[in-house]
């Protein structure tokens, strides 16, 4: 596993936090909440893809086809 995924998750988190702060300062809290949820969904999709790869690797190692 490379460290790239950690940087990607951190990047999404930082961008989401900055956009969230900007929207909250301009009193658009509903949109800020939606941006936060969108960032969470993006990160969860990345993690789910990694977990799928893990299960595929385990299946290949233990020959569970």
N, CA, C and O atoms as a Maestro MAE file, in Angstrom:
{
 s_m_m2io_version
 :::
 2.0.0
}

f_m_ct {
 s_m_title
 :::
 protein
 m_atom[260] {
  # First column is atom index #
  i_m_mmod_type
  r_m_x_coord
  r_m_y_coord
  r_m_z_coord
  i_m_residue_number
  s_m_chain_name
  s_m_pdb_residue_name
  s_m_pdb_atom_name
  i_m_atomic_number
  :::
  1 25 0.843 -1.179 0.000 1 A "UNK " " N  " 7
  2 3 0.000 0.000 0.000 1 A "UNK " " CA " 6
  3 2 0.887 1.240 0.000 1 A "UNK " " C  " 6
  4 15 1.850 1.339 0.760 1 A "UNK " " O  " 8
  5 25 0.547 2.151 -0.844 2 A "UNK " " N  " 7
  6 3 1.347 3.366 -0.922 2 A "UNK " " CA " 6
  7 2 0.758 4.461 -0.034 2 A "UNK " " C  " 6
  8 15 -0.363 4.352 0.462 2 A "UNK " " O  " 8
  9 25 1.520 5.482 0.143 3 A "UNK " " N  " 7
  10 3 1.093 6.586 0.994 3 A "UNK " " CA " 6
  11 2 0.219 7.569 0.224 3 A "UNK " " C  " 6
  12 15 -0.298 8.523 0.806 3 A "UNK " " O  " 8
  13 25 0.051 7.348 -1.074 4 A "UNK " " N  " 7
  14 3 -0.753 8.245 -1.907 4 A "UNK " " CA " 6
  15 2 -2.188 8.363 -1.408 4 A "UNK " " C  " 6
  16 15 -2.768 9.449 -1.434 4 A "UNK " " O  " 8
  17 25 -2.759 7.260 -0.956 5 A "UNK " " N  " 7
  18 3 -4.152 7.291 -0.516 5 A "UNK " " CA " 6
  19 2 -4.319 8.186 0.706 5 A "UNK " " C  " 6
  20 15 -5.351 8.840 0.857 5 A "UNK " " O  " 8
  21 25 -3.320 8.220 1.574 6 A "UNK " " N  " 7
  22 3 -3.392 9.081 2.756 6 A "UNK " " CA " 6
  23 2 -3.373 10.545 2.330 6 A "UNK " " C  " 6
  24 15 -4.111 11.364 2.877 6 A "UNK " " O  " 8
  25 25 -2.526 10.873 1.350 7 A "UNK " " N  " 7
  26 3 -2.479 12.246 0.859 7 A "UNK " " CA " 6
  27 2 -3.774 12.628 0.150 7 A "UNK " " C  " 6
  28 15 -4.223 13.769 0.258 7 A "UNK " " O  " 8
  29 25 -4.377 11.687 -0.573 8 A "UNK " " N  " 7
  30 3 -5.646 11.970 -1.245 8 A "UNK " " CA " 6
  31 2 -6.747 12.246 -0.235 8 A "UNK " " C  " 6
  32 15 -7.516 13.194 -0.395 8 A "UNK " " O  " 8
  33 25 -6.827 11.422 0.805 9 A "UNK " " N  " 7
  34 3 -7.846 11.617 1.835 9 A "UNK " " CA " 6
  35 2 -7.613 12.938 2.571 9 A "UNK " " C  " 6
  36 15 -8.564 13.670 2.849 9 A "UNK " " O  " 8
  37 25 -6.360 13.242 2.885 10 A "UNK " " N  " 7
  38 3 -6.054 14.509 3.556 10 A "UNK " " CA " 6
  39 2 -6.388 15.692 2.655 10 A "UNK " " C  " 6
  40 15 -6.893 16.709 3.130 10 A "UNK " " O  " 8
  41 25 -6.113 15.569 1.373 11 A "UNK " " N  " 7
  42 3 -6.429 16.645 0.427 11 A "UNK " " CA " 6
  43 2 -7.917 16.905 0.347 11 A "UNK " " C  " 6
  44 15 -8.352 18.056 0.357 11 A "UNK " " O  " 8
  45 25 -8.703 15.837 0.269 12 A "UNK " " N  " 7
  46 3 -10.157 15.997 0.237 12 A "UNK " " CA " 6
  47 2 -10.632 16.643 1.537 12 A "UNK " " C  " 6
  48 15 -11.511 17.505 1.518 12 A "UNK " " O  " 8
  49 25 -10.065 16.237 2.643 13 A "UNK " " N  " 7
  50 3 -10.452 16.816 3.928 13 A "UNK " " CA " 6
  51 2 -10.116 18.290 4.035 13 A "UNK " " C  " 6
  52 15 -10.920 19.077 4.535 13 A "UNK " " O  " 8
  53 25 -8.940 18.670 3.573 14 A "UNK " " N  " 7
  54 3 -8.535 20.077 3.647 14 A "UNK " " CA " 6
  55 2 -9.401 20.931 2.727 14 A "UNK " " C  " 6
  56 15 -9.862 22.000 3.128 14 A "UNK " " O  " 8
  57 25 -9.624 20.471 1.505 15 A "UNK " " N  " 7
  58 3 -10.461 21.231 0.567 15 A "UNK " " CA " 6
  59 2 -11.880 21.359 1.098 15 A "UNK " " C  " 6
  60 15 -12.485 22.427 1.007 15 A "UNK " " O  " 8
  61 25 -12.410 20.280 1.649 16 A "UNK " " N  " 7
  62 3 -13.757 20.321 2.212 16 A "UNK " " CA " 6
  63 2 -13.832 21.298 3.387 16 A "UNK " " C  " 6
  64 15 -14.800 22.049 3.511 16 A "UNK " " O  " 8
  65 25 -12.824 21.286 4.236 17 A "UNK " " N  " 7
  66 3 -12.824 22.191 5.392 17 A "UNK " " CA " 6
  67 2 -12.746 23.656 4.966 17 A "UNK " " C  " 6
  68 15 -13.420 24.508 5.545 17 A "UNK " " O  " 8
  69 25 -11.929 23.951 3.958 18 A "UNK " " N  " 7
  70 3 -11.803 25.334 3.490 18 A "UNK " " CA " 6
  71 2 -13.122 25.818 2.882 18 A "UNK " " C  " 6
  72 15 -13.596 26.911 3.191 18 A "UNK " " O  " 8
  73 25 -13.702 24.992 2.016 19 A "UNK " " N  " 7
  74 3 -14.973 25.376 1.396 19 A "UNK " " CA " 6
  75 2 -16.064 25.511 2.460 19 A "UNK " " C  " 6
  76 15 -16.898 26.415 2.396 19 A "UNK " " O  " 8
  77 25 -16.049 24.612 3.427 20 A "UNK " " N  " 7
  78 3 -17.030 24.671 4.517 20 A "UNK " " CA " 6
  79 2 -16.909 25.987 5.291 20 A "UNK " " C  " 6
  80 15 -17.916 26.634 5.576 20 A "UNK " " O  " 8
  81 25 -15.683 26.381 5.628 21 A "UNK " " N  " 7
  82 3 -15.479 27.631 6.359 21 A "UNK " " CA " 6
  83 2 -15.921 28.843 5.541 21 A "UNK " " C  " 6
  84 15 -16.538 29.764 6.076 21 A "UNK " " O  " 8
  85 25 -15.609 28.840 4.259 22 A "UNK " " N  " 7
  86 3 -16.006 29.965 3.405 22 A "UNK " " CA " 6
  87 2 -17.525 30.072 3.344 22 A "UNK " " C  " 6
  88 15 -18.077 31.168 3.440 22 A "UNK " " O  " 8
  89 25 -18.198 28.944 3.185 23 A "UNK " " N  " 7
  90 3 -19.651 28.975 3.100 23 A "UNK " " CA " 6
  91 2 -20.306 29.355 4.422 23 A "UNK " " C  " 6
  92 15 -21.329 30.039 4.431 23 A "UNK " " O  " 8
  93 25 -19.734 28.924 5.525 24 A "UNK " " N  " 7
  94 3 -20.293 29.305 6.824 24 A "UNK " " CA " 6
  95 2 -20.103 30.794 7.106 24 A "UNK " " C  " 6
  96 15 -20.962 31.421 7.725 24 A "UNK " " O  " 8
  97 25 -18.985 31.362 6.656 25 A "UNK " " N  " 7
  98 3 -18.764 32.801 6.848 25 A "UNK " " CA " 6
  99 2 -19.757 33.617 6.033 25 A "UNK " " C  " 6
  100 15 -20.141 34.717 6.431 25 A "UNK " " O  " 8
  101 25 -20.174 33.074 4.888 26 A "UNK " " N  " 7
  102 3 -21.144 33.789 4.064 26 A "UNK " " CA " 6
  103 2 -22.583 33.390 4.407 26 A "UNK " " C  " 6
  104 15 -23.509 33.648 3.638 26 A "UNK " " O  " 8
  105 25 -22.753 32.768 5.555 27 A "UNK " " N  " 7
  106 3 -24.065 32.399 6.105 27 A "UNK " " CA " 6
  107 2 -24.866 31.476 5.193 27 A "UNK " " C  " 6
  108 15 -26.074 31.648 5.026 27 A "UNK " " O  " 8
  109 25 -24.195 30.512 4.614 28 A "UNK " " N  " 7
  110 3 -24.866 29.490 3.800 28 A "UNK " " CA " 6
  111 2 -24.575 28.122 4.419 28 A "UNK " " C  " 6
  112 15 -23.895 27.283 3.828 28 A "UNK " " O  " 8
  113 25 -25.104 27.925 5.612 29 A "UNK " " N  " 7
  114 3 -24.783 26.728 6.393 29 A "UNK " " CA " 6
  115 2 -25.361 25.455 5.775 29 A "UNK " " C  " 6
  116 15 -24.782 24.380 5.928 29 A "UNK " " O  " 8
  117 25 -26.492 25.564 5.081 30 A "UNK " " N  " 7
  118 3 -27.073 24.368 4.469 30 A "UNK " " CA " 6
  119 2 -26.167 23.826 3.367 30 A "UNK " " C  " 6
  120 15 -25.953 22.619 3.261 30 A "UNK " " O  " 8
  121 25 -25.637 24.736 2.550 31 A "UNK " " N  " 7
  122 3 -24.745 24.310 1.474 31 A "UNK " " CA " 6
  123 2 -23.428 23.797 2.058 31 A "UNK " " C  " 6
  124 15 -22.835 22.858 1.527 31 A "UNK " " O  " 8
  125 25 -22.971 24.415 3.154 32 A "UNK " " N  " 7
  126 3 -21.745 23.962 3.816 32 A "UNK " " CA " 6
  127 2 -21.912 22.536 4.321 32 A "UNK " " C  " 6
  128 15 -20.983 21.732 4.241 32 A "UNK " " O  " 8
  129 25 -23.084 22.225 4.837 33 A "UNK " " N  " 7
  130 3 -23.349 20.864 5.295 33 A "UNK " " CA " 6
  131 2 -23.341 19.885 4.127 33 A "UNK " " C  " 6
  132 15 -22.816 18.777 4.243 33 A "UNK " " O  " 8
  133 25 -23.918 20.289 3.015 34 A "UNK " " N  " 7
  134 3 -23.923 19.419 1.829 34 A "UNK " " CA " 6
  135 2 -22.511 19.194 1.293 34 A "UNK " " C  " 6
  136 15 -22.181 18.096 0.843 34 A "UNK " " O  " 8
  137 25 -21.681 20.233 1.342 35 A "UNK " " N  " 7
  138 3 -20.286 20.081 0.901 35 A "UNK " " CA " 6
  139 2 -19.546 19.103 1.809 35 A "UNK " " C  " 6
  140 15 -18.770 18.275 1.332 35 A "UNK " " O  " 8
  141 25 -19.783 19.197 3.100 36 A "UNK " " N  " 7
  142 3 -19.155 18.271 4.045 36 A "UNK " " CA " 6
  143 2 -19.601 16.841 3.781 36 A "UNK " " C  " 6
  144 15 -18.784 15.921 3.794 36 A "UNK " " O  " 8
  145 25 -20.888 16.653 3.542 37 A "UNK " " N  " 7
  146 3 -21.387 15.313 3.231 37 A "UNK " " CA " 6
  147 2 -20.809 14.787 1.925 37 A "UNK " " C  " 6
  148 15 -20.503 13.599 1.816 37 A "UNK " " O  " 8
  149 25 -20.658 15.657 0.938 38 A "UNK " " N  " 7
  150 3 -20.065 15.237 -0.334 38 A "UNK " " CA " 6
  151 2 -18.609 14.798 -0.133 38 A "UNK " " C  " 6
  152 15 -18.176 13.802 -0.712 38 A "UNK " " O  " 8
  153 25 -17.866 15.534 0.678 39 A "UNK " " N  " 7
  154 3 -16.485 15.147 0.979 39 A "UNK " " CA " 6
  155 2 -16.417 13.804 1.681 39 A "UNK " " C  " 6
  156 15 -15.540 12.987 1.402 39 A "UNK " " O  " 8
  157 25 -17.347 13.584 2.591 40 A "UNK " " N  " 7
  158 3 -17.401 12.304 3.301 40 A "UNK " " CA " 6
  159 2 -17.702 11.157 2.342 40 A "UNK " " C  " 6
  160 15 -17.096 10.091 2.439 40 A "UNK " " O  " 8
  161 25 -18.623 11.369 1.429 41 A "UNK " " N  " 7
  162 3 -18.971 10.325 0.454 41 A "UNK " " CA " 6
  163 2 -17.784 10.015 -0.451 41 A "UNK " " C  " 6
  164 15 -17.534 8.852 -0.767 41 A "UNK " " O  " 8
  165 25 -17.059 11.034 -0.867 42 A "UNK " " N  " 7
  166 3 -15.883 10.820 -1.724 42 A "UNK " " CA " 6
  167 2 -14.853 9.969 -0.998 42 A "UNK " " C  " 6
  168 15 -14.313 9.022 -1.571 42 A "UNK " " O  " 8
  169 25 -14.578 10.299 0.258 43 A "UNK " " N  " 7
  170 3 -13.588 9.533 1.032 43 A "UNK " " CA " 6
  171 2 -14.080 8.109 1.268 43 A "UNK " " C  " 6
  172 15 -13.294 7.165 1.181 43 A "UNK " " O  " 8
  173 25 -15.357 7.940 1.561 44 A "UNK " " N  " 7
  174 3 -15.893 6.590 1.782 44 A "UNK " " CA " 6
  175 2 -15.795 5.746 0.521 44 A "UNK " " C  " 6
  176 15 -15.516 4.550 0.605 44 A "UNK " " O  " 8
  177 25 -16.018 6.335 -0.635 45 A "UNK " " N  " 7
  178 3 -15.884 5.588 -1.888 45 A "UNK " " CA " 6
  179 2 -14.438 5.141 -2.101 45 A "UNK " " C  " 6
  180 15 -14.195 4.031 -2.573 45 A "UNK " " O  " 8
  181 25 -13.486 5.996 -1.755 46 A "UNK " " N  " 7
  182 3 -12.079 5.618 -1.885 46 A "UNK " " CA " 6
  183 2 -11.746 4.471 -0.945 46 A "UNK " " C  " 6
  184 15 -11.032 3.545 -1.328 46 A "UNK " " O  " 8
  185 25 -12.253 4.522 0.281 47 A "UNK " " N  " 7
  186 3 -11.977 3.471 1.263 47 A "UNK " " CA " 6
  187 2 -12.660 2.164 0.867 47 A "UNK " " C  " 6
  188 15 -12.078 1.091 1.025 47 A "UNK " " O  " 8
  189 25 -13.884 2.244 0.355 48 A "UNK " " N  " 7
  190 3 -14.588 1.032 -0.073 48 A "UNK " " CA " 6
  191 2 -13.850 0.356 -1.224 48 A "UNK " " C  " 6
  192 15 -13.782 -0.872 -1.290 48 A "UNK " " O  " 8
  193 25 -13.301 1.156 -2.126 49 A "UNK " " N  " 7
  194 3 -12.515 0.589 -3.227 49 A "UNK " " CA " 6
  195 2 -11.276 -0.136 -2.695 49 A "UNK " " C  " 6
  196 15 -10.906 -1.197 -3.198 49 A "UNK " " O  " 8
  197 25 -10.641 0.441 -1.679 50 A "UNK " " N  " 7
  198 3 -9.465 -0.207 -1.091 50 A "UNK " " CA " 6
  199 2 -9.846 -1.506 -0.390 50 A "UNK " " C  " 6
  200 15 -9.116 -2.493 -0.483 50 A "UNK " " O  " 8
  201 25 -10.970 -1.518 0.305 51 A "UNK " " N  " 7
  202 3 -11.420 -2.729 1.000 51 A "UNK " " CA " 6
  203 2 -11.765 -3.816 -0.009 51 A "UNK " " C  " 6
  204 15 -11.488 -4.992 0.227 51 A "UNK " " O  " 8
  205 25 -12.367 -3.432 -1.133 52 A "UNK " " N  " 7
  206 3 -12.641 -4.402 -2.195 52 A "UNK " " CA " 6
  207 2 -11.367 -5.023 -2.738 52 A "UNK " " C  " 6
  208 15 -11.316 -6.226 -2.993 52 A "UNK " " O  " 8
  209 25 -10.333 -4.198 -2.917 53 A "UNK " " N  " 7
  210 3 -9.037 -4.716 -3.353 53 A "UNK " " CA " 6
  211 2 -8.419 -5.650 -2.330 53 A "UNK " " C  " 6
  212 15 -7.782 -6.640 -2.690 53 A "UNK " " O  " 8
  213 25 -8.606 -5.338 -1.057 54 A "UNK " " N  " 7
  214 3 -8.105 -6.207 0.009 54 A "UNK " " CA " 6
  215 2 -8.778 -7.580 -0.043 54 A "UNK " " C  " 6
  216 15 -8.110 -8.608 0.064 54 A "UNK " " O  " 8
  217 25 -10.110 -7.589 -0.210 55 A "UNK " " N  " 7
  218 3 -10.821 -8.861 -0.274 55 A "UNK " " CA " 6
  219 2 -10.429 -9.664 -1.513 55 A "UNK " " C  " 6
  220 15 -10.340 -10.890 -1.454 55 A "UNK " " O  " 8
  221 25 -10.196 -8.982 -2.628 56 A "UNK " " N  " 7
  222 3 -9.744 -9.682 -3.829 56 A "UNK " " CA " 6
  223 2 -8.368 -10.310 -3.616 56 A "UNK " " C  " 6
  224 15 -8.111 -11.429 -4.059 56 A "UNK " " O  " 8
  225 25 -7.495 -9.584 -2.939 57 A "UNK " " N  " 7
  226 3 -6.160 -10.116 -2.646 57 A "UNK " " CA " 6
  227 2 -6.245 -11.313 -1.707 57 A "UNK " " C  " 6
  228 15 -5.561 -12.315 -1.913 57 A "UNK " " O  " 8
  229 25 -7.076 -11.214 -0.686 58 A "UNK " " N  " 7
  230 3 -7.234 -12.340 0.242 58 A "UNK " " CA " 6
  231 2 -7.816 -13.560 -0.457 58 A "UNK " " C  " 6
  232 15 -7.411 -14.691 -0.188 58 A "UNK " " O  " 8
  233 25 -8.764 -13.327 -1.354 59 A "UNK " " N  " 7
  234 3 -9.338 -14.436 -2.104 59 A "UNK " " CA " 6
  235 2 -8.280 -15.105 -2.982 59 A "UNK " " C  " 6
  236 15 -8.254 -16.329 -3.113 59 A "UNK " " O  " 8
  237 25 -7.411 -14.292 -3.581 60 A "UNK " " N  " 7
  238 3 -6.363 -14.844 -4.434 60 A "UNK " " CA " 6
  239 2 -5.314 -15.590 -3.613 60 A "UNK " " C  " 6
  240 15 -4.808 -16.625 -4.047 60 A "UNK " " O  " 8
  241 25 -4.988 -15.074 -2.437 61 A "UNK " " N  " 7
  242 3 -3.983 -15.719 -1.600 61 A "UNK " " CA " 6
  243 2 -4.477 -17.073 -1.110 61 A "UNK " " C  " 6
  244 15 -3.740 -18.058 -1.155 61 A "UNK " " O  " 8
  245 25 -5.698 -17.125 -0.650 62 A "UNK " " N  " 7
  246 3 -6.225 -18.355 -0.089 62 A "UNK " " CA " 6
  247 2 -6.986 -19.200 -1.109 62 A "UNK " " C  " 6
  248 15 -7.554 -20.235 -0.761 62 A "UNK " " O  " 8
  249 25 -6.997 -18.761 -2.358 63 A "UNK " " N  " 7
  250 3 -7.640 -19.493 -3.469 63 A "UNK " " CA " 6
  251 2 -9.084 -19.845 -3.139 63 A "UNK " " C  " 6
  252 15 -9.472 -21.012 -3.183 63 A "UNK " " O  " 8
  253 25 -9.874 -18.835 -2.810 64 A "UNK " " N  " 7
  254 3 -11.264 -19.034 -2.413 64 A "UNK " " CA " 6
  255 2 -12.246 -18.733 -3.546 64 A "UNK " " C  " 6
  256 15 -13.347 -18.247 -3.290 64 A "UNK " " O  " 8
  257 25 -11.868 -19.011 -4.784 65 A "UNK " " N  " 7
  258 3 -12.746 -18.726 -5.912 65 A "UNK " " CA " 6
  259 2 -13.870 -19.685 -6.000 65 A "UNK " " C  " 6
  260 15 -14.703 -19.579 -6.901 65 A "UNK " " O  " 8
  :::
 }
 m_bond[259] {
  # First column is bond index #
  i_m_from
  i_m_to
  i_m_order
  :::
  1 1 2 1
  2 2 3 1
  3 3 4 2
  4 3 5 1
  5 5 6 1
  6 6 7 1
  7 7 8 2
  8 7 9 1
  9 9 10 1
  10 10 11 1
  11 11 12 2
  12 11 13 1
  13 13 14 1
  14 14 15 1
  15 15 16 2
  16 15 17 1
  17 17 18 1
  18 18 19 1
  19 19 20 2
  20 19 21 1
  21 21 22 1
  22 22 23 1
  23 23 24 2
  24 23 25 1
  25 25 26 1
  26 26 27 1
  27 27 28 2
  28 27 29 1
  29 29 30 1
  30 30 31 1
  31 31 32 2
  32 31 33 1
  33 33 34 1
  34 34 35 1
  35 35 36 2
  36 35 37 1
  37 37 38 1
  38 38 39 1
  39 39 40 2
  40 39 41 1
  41 41 42 1
  42 42 43 1
  43 43 44 2
  44 43 45 1
  45 45 46 1
  46 46 47 1
  47 47 48 2
  48 47 49 1
  49 49 50 1
  50 50 51 1
  51 51 52 2
  52 51 53 1
  53 53 54 1
  54 54 55 1
  55 55 56 2
  56 55 57 1
  57 57 58 1
  58 58 59 1
  59 59 60 2
  60 59 61 1
  61 61 62 1
  62 62 63 1
  63 63 64 2
  64 63 65 1
  65 65 66 1
  66 66 67 1
  67 67 68 2
  68 67 69 1
  69 69 70 1
  70 70 71 1
  71 71 72 2
  72 71 73 1
  73 73 74 1
  74 74 75 1
  75 75 76 2
  76 75 77 1
  77 77 78 1
  78 78 79 1
  79 79 80 2
  80 79 81 1
  81 81 82 1
  82 82 83 1
  83 83 84 2
  84 83 85 1
  85 85 86 1
  86 86 87 1
  87 87 88 2
  88 87 89 1
  89 89 90 1
  90 90 91 1
  91 91 92 2
  92 91 93 1
  93 93 94 1
  94 94 95 1
  95 95 96 2
  96 95 97 1
  97 97 98 1
  98 98 99 1
  99 99 100 2
  100 99 101 1
  101 101 102 1
  102 102 103 1
  103 103 104 2
  104 103 105 1
  105 105 106 1
  106 106 107 1
  107 107 108 2
  108 107 109 1
  109 109 110 1
  110 110 111 1
  111 111 112 2
  112 111 113 1
  113 113 114 1
  114 114 115 1
  115 115 116 2
  116 115 117 1
  117 117 118 1
  118 118 119 1
  119 119 120 2
  120 119 121 1
  121 121 122 1
  122 122 123 1
  123 123 124 2
  124 123 125 1
  125 125 126 1
  126 126 127 1
  127 127 128 2
  128 127 129 1
  129 129 130 1
  130 130 131 1
  131 131 132 2
  132 131 133 1
  133 133 134 1
  134 134 135 1
  135 135 136 2
  136 135 137 1
  137 137 138 1
  138 138 139 1
  139 139 140 2
  140 139 141 1
  141 141 142 1
  142 142 143 1
  143 143 144 2
  144 143 145 1
  145 145 146 1
  146 146 147 1
  147 147 148 2
  148 147 149 1
  149 149 150 1
  150 150 151 1
  151 151 152 2
  152 151 153 1
  153 153 154 1
  154 154 155 1
  155 155 156 2
  156 155 157 1
  157 157 158 1
  158 158 159 1
  159 159 160 2
  160 159 161 1
  161 161 162 1
  162 162 163 1
  163 163 164 2
  164 163 165 1
  165 165 166 1
  166 166 167 1
  167 167 168 2
  168 167 169 1
  169 169 170 1
  170 170 171 1
  171 171 172 2
  172 171 173 1
  173 173 174 1
  174 174 175 1
  175 175 176 2
  176 175 177 1
  177 177 178 1
  178 178 179 1
  179 179 180 2
  180 179 181 1
  181 181 182 1
  182 182 183 1
  183 183 184 2
  184 183 185 1
  185 185 186 1
  186 186 187 1
  187 187 188 2
  188 187 189 1
  189 189 190 1
  190 190 191 1
  191 191 192 2
  192 191 193 1
  193 193 194 1
  194 194 195 1
  195 195 196 2
  196 195 197 1
  197 197 198 1
  198 198 199 1
  199 199 200 2
  200 199 201 1
  201 201 202 1
  202 202 203 1
  203 203 204 2
  204 203 205 1
  205 205 206 1
  206 206 207 1
  207 207 208 2
  208 207 209 1
  209 209 210 1
  210 210 211 1
  211 211 212 2
  212 211 213 1
  213 213 214 1
  214 214 215 1
  215 215 216 2
  216 215 217 1
  217 217 218 1
  218 218 219 1
  219 219 220 2
  220 219 221 1
  221 221 222 1
  222 222 223 1
  223 223 224 2
  224 223 225 1
  225 225 226 1
  226 226 227 1
  227 227 228 2
  228 227 229 1
  229 229 230 1
  230 230 231 1
  231 231 232 2
  232 231 233 1
  233 233 234 1
  234 234 235 1
  235 235 236 2
  236 235 237 1
  237 237 238 1
  238 238 239 1
  239 239 240 2
  240 239 241 1
  241 241 242 1
  242 242 243 1
  243 243 244 2
  244 243 245 1
  245 245 246 1
  246 246 247 1
  247 247 248 2
  248 247 249 1
  249 249 250 1
  250 250 251 1
  251 251 252 2
  252 251 253 1
  253 253 254 1
  254 254 255 1
  255 255 256 2
  256 255 257 1
  257 257 258 1
  258 258 259 1
  259 259 260 2
  :::
 }
}
